Amino acid sequence: MAKITIDGKEYDSEQLPGDVVNAVVAKNEIVQNRIRHIIEIEKIDVLSNYYDQKVKDLMAKFEEENKPKEEKKKKNLKNNGSESESKD
């Protein structure tokens, strides 16, 4: 004998009409599906954030590798100059 609680009152499922039992079962399945969907959305949010950061990192690397040579030379001169000053 399975018990079903409706509006705070407990019923024996065998004593209820089939359509009531079916409606309760359908409602329970909907609640479980909602919980599964919420969990999936959380996973999607985590993955979305991961790929957003990955795109930013890859674009920064791409832009650095594709800077005009003159800008790279200036950056290298600036970096080399600061390194020699700190060695003294």
HELIX and SHEET records of a PDB file:
HELIX    1   1 SER A   13  GLN A   15  5                                   3    
HELIX    2   2 GLY A   18  GLU A   65  1                                  48    
HELIX    3   3 LYS A   69  LYS A   87  1                                  19    
SHEET    1   A 2 LYS A   3  ILE A   6  0                                        
SHEET    2   A 2 LYS A   9  ASP A  12 -1                                        
END                                                                             
